[in-house]
């Protein structure tokens, strides 16, 4: 599936829930389903700056596609990074660079986060884009 198809699927899933408490619960469940990050990747190098809670993001390239793994010490934050990974993992660096993360606003995520979590979300997106840019430069 393309990044936009995955975004549309997320928008559809979240639109089925009308109460934001249910949407938060869905985020928590997504975080709980996230594969545990190998302890060797829980380093300062992989911590995303700008997040109130600790978020580790590991990026590897496999057959030309970026594969992201992550973890967080906060439930909602872990769900947010899990949601981002679900949309962008297993795509080429260029696809990720070109992607507009419109699902964030369409599901109302940014409006329903505290200012510090919203800043953390922007930091996560920036780090994902930075990895994609770095890998695209390495390739070229």
N, CA, C and O of each residue as an XYZ file, in Angstrom:
560
protein
N       0.837     -1.194      0.000
C       0.000      0.000      0.000
C       0.877      1.251      0.000
O       1.965      1.263      0.575
N       0.389      2.290     -0.648
C       1.122      3.554     -0.651
C       0.929      4.248      0.706
O       0.053      3.882      1.489
N       1.757      5.241      0.955
C       1.623      6.013      2.197
C       0.244      6.661      2.264
O      -0.386      6.657      3.321
N      -0.235      7.218      1.149
C      -1.554      7.858      1.166
C      -2.675      6.849      1.406
O      -3.645      7.156      2.099
N      -2.551      5.657      0.843
C      -3.572      4.631      1.101
C      -3.582      4.255      2.586
O      -4.644      4.061      3.177
N      -2.402      4.156      3.175
C      -2.321      3.845      4.606
C      -2.886      4.994      5.450
O      -3.559      4.760      6.453
N      -2.610      6.219      5.041
C      -3.176      7.377      5.751
C      -4.694      7.367      5.678
O      -5.373      7.608      6.676
N      -5.224      7.087      4.487
C      -6.682      7.047      4.311
C      -7.307      5.967      5.189
O      -8.393      6.155      5.738
N      -6.619      4.842      5.317
C      -7.114      3.750      6.159
C      -7.160      4.191      7.627
O      -8.121      3.888      8.335
N      -6.138      4.895      8.076
C      -6.110      5.403      9.451
C      -7.256      6.389      9.664
O      -7.953      6.323     10.676
N      -7.452      7.298      8.719
C      -8.534      8.281      8.817
C      -9.879      7.560      8.933
O     -10.722      7.930      9.750
N     -10.065      6.541      8.117
C     -11.311      5.771      8.148
C     -11.507      5.085      9.510
O     -12.593      5.141     10.088
N     -10.458      4.446     10.011
C     -10.555      3.754     11.299
C     -10.890      4.727     12.425
O     -11.729      4.426     13.275
N     -10.240      5.893     12.435
C     -10.490      6.862     13.498
C     -11.855      7.519     13.353
O     -12.455      7.917     14.352
N     -12.360      7.639     12.118
C     -13.666      8.279     11.922
C     -14.805      7.415     12.451
O     -15.902      7.908     12.710
N     -14.532      6.117     12.609
C     -15.561      5.227     13.167
C     -15.753      5.456     14.661
O     -16.760      5.035     15.231
N     -14.794      6.119     15.295
C     -14.879      6.420     16.724
C     -15.259      7.888     16.882
O     -14.597      8.766     16.330
N     -16.314      8.150     17.628
C     -16.765      9.533     17.761
C     -16.239     10.193     19.032
O     -16.076     11.413     19.072
N     -15.976      9.412     20.057
C     -15.519      9.930     21.337
C     -13.991      9.926     21.383
O     -13.359      8.933     21.023
N     -13.394     11.048     21.830
C     -11.939     11.104     21.868
C     -11.345     10.167     22.909
O     -10.181      9.786     22.787
N     -12.088      9.793     23.906
C     -11.575      8.801     24.865
C     -11.381      7.459     24.153
O     -10.429      6.733     24.442
N     -12.276      7.134     23.231
C     -12.127      5.903     22.442
C     -10.906      5.994     21.518
O     -10.192      5.012     21.313
N     -10.683      7.182     20.971
C      -9.528      7.369     20.080
C      -8.220      7.255     20.870
O      -7.245      6.676     20.390
N      -8.210      7.814     22.089
C      -7.017      7.660     22.937
C      -6.793      6.190     23.254
O      -5.659      5.712     23.256
N      -7.881      5.476     23.521
C      -7.777      4.042     23.815
C      -7.203      3.294     22.617
O      -6.400      2.375     22.779
N      -7.614      3.691     21.418
C      -7.090      3.069     20.212
C      -5.583      3.326     20.087
O      -4.825      2.436     19.701
N      -5.157      4.551     20.417
C      -3.729      4.873     20.390
C      -2.959      4.005     21.389
O      -1.881      3.496     21.079
N      -3.519      3.843     22.577
C      -2.867      3.017     23.598
C      -2.740      1.581     23.101
O      -1.701      0.946     23.285
N      -3.797      1.070     22.471
C      -3.764     -0.297     21.937
C      -2.703     -0.430     20.841
O      -1.987     -1.429     20.781
N      -2.608      0.581     19.977
C      -1.575      0.561     18.932
C      -0.184      0.521     19.560
O       0.694     -0.205     19.094
N       0.005      1.296     20.605
C       1.281      1.294     21.307
C       1.582     -0.053     21.936
O       2.723     -0.516     21.916
N       0.556     -0.679     22.494
C       0.748     -1.997     23.107
C       1.072     -3.067     22.073
O       1.736     -4.054     22.389
N       0.608     -2.879     20.838
C       0.868     -3.843     19.766
C       2.240     -3.645     19.128
O       2.710     -4.508     18.386
N       2.883     -2.514     19.413
C       4.184     -2.219     18.828
C       5.216     -3.229     19.315
O       5.332     -3.500     20.510
N       5.954     -3.776     18.366
C       7.012     -4.731     18.722
C       7.985     -4.051     19.675
O       8.356     -2.898     19.452
N       8.405     -4.739     20.730
C       9.358     -4.109     21.656
C      10.654     -3.757     20.931
O      11.157     -4.528     20.114
N      11.175     -2.591     21.243
C      12.428     -2.143     20.640
C      13.581     -2.838     21.354
O      13.633     -2.884     22.583
N      14.488     -3.371     20.572
C      15.663     -4.022     21.134
C      16.393     -3.031     22.037
O      16.604     -1.877     21.664
N      16.770     -3.486     23.214
C      17.427     -2.618     24.200
C      18.666     -1.933     23.641
O      19.004     -0.828     24.066
N      19.344     -2.567     22.698
C      20.563     -1.955     22.149
C      20.273     -0.666     21.387
O      21.183      0.129     21.149
N      19.002     -0.448     20.998
C      18.631      0.771     20.288
C      18.123      1.870     21.216
O      17.866      2.988     20.772
N      17.981      1.560     22.486
C      17.523      2.577     23.442
C      18.727      3.387     23.917
O      19.161      3.303     25.066
N      19.241      4.175     22.972
C      20.428      4.986     23.221
C      20.077      6.469     23.074
O      19.026      6.827     22.543
N      20.976      7.311     23.554
C      20.787      8.761     23.405
C      20.679      9.150     21.934
O      19.937     10.068     21.582
N      21.416      8.452     21.081
C      21.414      8.746     19.639
C      20.014      8.577     19.036
O      19.647      9.281     18.096
N      19.241      7.639     19.585
C      17.911      7.348     19.030
C      16.770      8.079     19.735
O      15.611      7.925     19.352
N      17.082      8.864     20.749
C      16.018      9.616     21.435
C      15.607     10.799     20.570
O      16.451     11.496     20.007
N      14.310     11.013     20.473
C      13.798     12.145     19.700
C      13.773     13.369     20.597
O      13.080     13.390     21.614
N      14.531     14.384     20.218
C      14.528     15.652     20.964
C      13.198     16.354     20.765
O      12.611     16.303     19.684
N      12.729     17.008     21.814
C      11.497     17.775     21.708
C      10.276     17.052     22.233
O       9.187     17.624     22.269
N      10.439     15.794     22.643
C       9.329     15.048     23.230
C       9.421     15.150     24.750
O      10.504     15.050     25.327
N       8.284     15.348     25.381
C       8.244     15.420     26.837
C       8.615     14.067     27.439
O       9.393     13.997     28.391
N       8.059     13.005     26.885
C       8.422     11.662     27.344
C       9.565     11.164     26.465
O       9.896     11.767     25.445
N      10.149     10.068     26.878
C      11.267      9.543     26.101
C      10.730      8.679     24.960
O       9.915      7.780     25.162
N      11.214      8.982     23.759
C      10.830      8.239     22.552
C      12.115      7.871     21.824
O      12.940      8.729     21.511
N      12.262      6.587     21.565
C      13.408      6.104     20.803
C      12.918      5.696     19.421
O      11.901      5.014     19.293
N      13.640      6.112     18.390
C      13.279      5.762     17.023
C      14.511      5.217     16.312
O      15.530      5.896     16.187
N      14.396      3.990     15.855
C      15.462      3.327     15.114
C      15.015      3.194     13.666
O      13.867      2.849     13.388
N      15.935      3.470     12.747
C      15.628      3.363     11.330
C      16.700      2.526     10.645
O      17.895      2.773     10.811
N      16.269      1.547      9.884
C      17.172      0.714      9.103
C      16.681      0.692      7.670
O      15.499      0.911      7.404
N      17.592      0.428      6.751
C      17.187      0.309      5.350
C      17.287     -1.165      4.955
O      18.323     -1.807      5.125
N      16.184     -1.674      4.426
C      16.111     -3.075      4.012
C      15.562     -3.096      2.588
O      14.437     -2.667      2.335
N      16.369     -3.597      1.676
C      15.962     -3.664      0.261
C      15.453     -2.327     -0.263
O      14.459     -2.279     -0.987
N      16.129     -1.246      0.099
C      15.781      0.077     -0.406
C      14.630      0.752      0.309
O      14.247      1.867     -0.046
N      14.068      0.085      1.321
C      12.946      0.668      2.055
C      13.355      0.904      3.503
O      14.107      0.125      4.088
N      12.844      1.997      4.070
C      13.139      2.302      5.465
C      12.198      1.524      6.372
O      10.986      1.485      6.161
N      12.787      0.911      7.381
C      12.017      0.150      8.359
C      12.259      0.805      9.713
O      13.391      0.886     10.191
N      11.169      1.271     10.321
C      11.260      1.974     11.593
C      10.800      1.075     12.730
O       9.842      0.314     12.598
N      11.503      1.180     13.843
C      11.075      0.570     15.096
C      11.194      1.646     16.164
O      12.023      2.550     16.057
N      10.367      1.546     17.186
C      10.361      2.611     18.190
C       9.817      2.104     19.516
O       9.271      1.005     19.624
N       9.987      2.945     20.508
C       9.424      2.684     21.830
C       9.304      4.010     22.555
O       9.943      4.994     22.184
N       8.477      4.028     23.594
C       8.335      5.208     24.434
C       7.986      4.760     25.839
O       7.460      3.667     26.050
N       8.285      5.621     26.793
C       7.946      5.307     28.176
C       6.571      5.850     28.563
O       6.186      5.775     29.730
N       5.831      6.395     27.601
C       4.481      6.908     27.859
C       3.491      6.243     26.903
O       3.766      6.113     25.710
N       2.346      5.824     27.427
C       1.380      5.049     26.644
C       0.863      5.772     25.396
O       0.914      5.225     24.295
N       0.369      6.991     25.570
C      -0.188      7.726     24.416
C       0.913      8.008     23.388
O       0.708      7.850     22.184
N       2.066      8.421     23.876
C       3.184      8.727     22.977
C       3.614      7.484     22.205
O       3.925      7.562     21.016
N       3.631      6.361     22.872
C       3.983      5.105     22.204
C       2.952      4.794     21.111
O       3.308      4.297     20.043
N       1.700      5.084     21.376
C       0.652      4.888     20.370
C       0.811      5.815     19.185
O       0.561      5.424     18.044
N       1.227      7.049     19.452
C       1.421      8.022     18.378
C       2.560      7.572     17.464
O       2.424      7.595     16.240
N       3.678      7.164     18.057
C       4.812      6.730     17.221
C       4.458      5.429     16.497
O       4.898      5.211     15.368
N       3.673      4.572     17.132
C       3.227      3.335     16.473
C       2.372      3.668     15.251
O       2.500      3.029     14.206
N       1.514      4.655     15.382
C       0.655      5.079     14.275
C       1.497      5.644     13.128
O       1.256      5.328     11.963
N       2.472      6.468     13.459
C       3.359      7.016     12.430
C       4.120      5.899     11.713
O       4.223      5.897     10.487
N       4.647      4.956     12.485
C       5.396      3.844     11.899
C       4.506      3.021     10.972
O       4.933      2.594      9.899
N       3.280      2.809     11.395
C       2.342      2.030     10.579
C       2.158      2.658      9.198
O       2.011      1.953      8.200
N       2.169      3.974      9.153
C       1.949      4.684      7.891
C       3.222      4.753      7.032
O       3.144      4.634      5.809
N       4.387      4.941      7.658
C       5.578      5.250      6.855
C       6.603      4.124      6.723
O       7.433      4.154      5.814
N       6.557      3.150      7.599
C       7.563      2.101      7.535
C       7.392      1.274      6.264
O       6.282      1.117      5.757
N       8.495      0.754      5.762
C       8.508     -0.070      4.546
C       8.201      0.727      3.276
O       7.543      0.236      2.358
N       8.688      1.955      3.249
C       8.611      2.785      2.049
C      10.004      3.330      1.755
O      10.875      3.340      2.624
N      10.199      3.776      0.538
C      11.504      4.301      0.155
C      11.737      5.662      0.811
O      10.784      6.345      1.187
N      13.002      6.053      0.948
C      13.283      7.385      1.496
C      12.549      8.487      0.726
O      12.001      9.408      1.331
N      12.540      8.392     -0.600
C      11.893      9.443     -1.401
C      10.388      9.500     -1.145
O       9.812     10.586     -1.071
N       9.747      8.333     -1.009
C       8.304      8.321     -0.712
C       8.029      9.015      0.616
O       7.040      9.737      0.750
N       8.891      8.801      1.587
C       8.698      9.412      2.907
C       8.973     10.912      2.840
O       8.249     11.704      3.444
N      10.011     11.303      2.111
C      10.314     12.733      1.942
C       9.135     13.450      1.287
O       8.778     14.557      1.689
N       8.536     12.823      0.284
C       7.443     13.438     -0.473
C       6.101     13.404      0.263
O       5.176     14.129     -0.105
N       5.989     12.575      1.286
C       4.697     12.381      1.964
C       4.282     13.611      2.754
O       5.085     14.251      3.433
N       3.009     13.913      2.641
C       2.400     14.921      3.508
C       1.599     14.142      4.531
O       0.712     13.371      4.168
N       1.895     14.331      5.777
C       1.253     13.556      6.838
C      -0.116     14.164      7.169
O      -0.336     14.654      8.277
N      -1.026     14.123      6.196
C      -2.333     14.766      6.351
C      -3.244     14.048      7.340
O      -4.168     14.656      7.880
N      -2.999     12.775      7.581
C      -3.876     12.022      8.481
C      -3.861     12.594      9.900
O      -4.846     12.471     10.628
N      -2.756     13.215     10.294
C      -2.638     13.766     11.647
C      -3.736     14.787     11.898
O      -4.387     14.763     12.943
N      -3.941     15.688     10.937
C      -4.984     16.702     11.092
C      -6.370     16.127     10.810
O      -7.341     16.513     11.461
N      -6.471     15.215      9.856
C      -7.788     14.671      9.511
C      -8.407     13.851     10.640
O      -9.631     13.809     10.769
N      -7.592     13.210     11.445
C      -8.167     12.458     12.568
C      -8.297     13.348     13.809
O      -8.821     12.917     14.837
N      -7.814     14.593     13.705
C      -7.942     15.534     14.810
C      -6.898     15.345     15.894
O      -7.054     15.844     17.008
N      -5.846     14.633     15.575
C      -4.843     14.305     16.587
C      -4.170     15.541     17.154
O      -4.069     15.691     18.371
N      -3.718     16.411     16.300
C      -2.974     17.593     16.763
C      -3.822     18.450     17.711
O      -3.321     18.953     18.716
N      -5.109     18.611     17.383
C      -5.987     19.457     18.205
C      -6.276     18.839     19.574
O      -6.589     19.557     20.523
N      -6.174     17.514     19.679
C      -6.541     16.841     20.920
C      -5.344     16.449     21.774
O      -5.483     15.711     22.749
N      -4.180     16.941     21.407
C      -2.995     16.672     22.213
C      -2.647     17.921     23.020
O      -2.944     19.044     22.613
N      -2.022     17.705     24.155
C      -1.522     18.843     24.925
C      -0.437     19.530     24.086
O       0.128     18.907     23.187
N      -0.143     20.793     24.363
C       0.901     21.480     23.585
C       2.243     20.733     23.600
O       2.937     20.697     22.584
N       2.607     20.147     24.727
C       3.894     19.434     24.769
C       3.845     18.165     23.932
O       4.828     17.834     23.269
N       2.725     17.444     23.945
C       2.609     16.245     23.104
C       2.550     16.623     21.635
O       3.100     15.920     20.787
N       1.888     17.727     21.331
C       1.811     18.193     19.949
C       3.212     18.541     19.429
O       3.552     18.222     18.290
N       4.013     19.189     20.262
C       5.407     19.476     19.894
C       6.179     18.180     19.695
O       6.990     18.068     18.775
N       5.926     17.202     20.558
C       6.574     15.901     20.434
C       6.216     15.222     19.123
O       7.070     14.619     18.473
N       4.953     15.321     18.739
C       4.494     14.745     17.466
C       5.248     15.384     16.300
O       5.707     14.686     15.396
N       5.374     16.712     16.324
C       6.120     17.399     15.259
C       7.577     16.955     15.252
O       8.175     16.803     14.187
N       8.149     16.745     16.432
C       9.538     16.267     16.519
C       9.672     14.867     15.927
O      10.667     14.562     15.270
N       8.674     14.018     16.158
C       8.699     12.663     15.593
C       8.680     12.728     14.065
O       9.459     12.047     13.398
N       7.791     13.547     13.521
C       7.681     13.687     12.070
C       8.990     14.234     11.496
O       9.472     13.752     10.470
N       9.564     15.241     12.161
C      10.835     15.817     11.688
C      11.935     14.761     11.683
O      12.728     14.695     10.743
N      11.988     13.933     12.730
C      13.034     12.911     12.801
C      12.854     11.859     11.706
O      13.830     11.407     11.108
N      11.609     11.472     11.447
C      11.322     10.508     10.377
C      11.789     11.077      9.036
O      12.449     10.387      8.259
N      11.442     12.340      8.772
C      11.846     12.987      7.523
C      13.376     13.111      7.456
O      13.961     12.958      6.383
N      14.023     13.386      8.594
C      15.484     13.512      8.624
C      16.150     12.181      8.280
O      17.128     12.152      7.534
N      15.624     11.081      8.821
C      16.155      9.755      8.467
C      15.999      9.515      6.968
O      16.935      9.059      6.310
N      14.830      9.818      6.433
C      14.576      9.589      5.004
C      15.538     10.417      4.159
O      16.079      9.928      3.167
N      15.748     11.660      4.550
C      16.664     12.521      3.808
C      18.096     11.977      3.890
O      18.803     11.927      2.884
N      18.509     11.578      5.072
C      19.869     11.032      5.246
C      20.083      9.797      4.394
O      21.120      9.661      3.746
N      19.111      8.894      4.387
C      19.248      7.676      3.588
C      19.179      7.980      2.094
O      19.826      7.298      1.299
N      18.412      8.984      1.703
C      18.350      9.329      0.272
C      19.673      9.917     -0.195
O      20.079      9.692     -1.335
N      20.352     10.670      0.668
C      21.648     11.246      0.329
C      22.709     10.152      0.252
O      23.550     10.152     -0.647
N      22.657      9.207      1.218
C      23.608      8.083      1.196
C      23.502      7.296     -0.101
O      24.503      6.892     -0.693
N      22.255      7.090     -0.526
C      21.992      6.303     -1.736
C      22.540      7.017     -2.962
O      23.133      6.404     -3.850
N      22.325      8.337     -2.990
C      22.724      9.107     -4.151
C      24.163      9.421     -4.114
O      24.676     10.072     -5.025
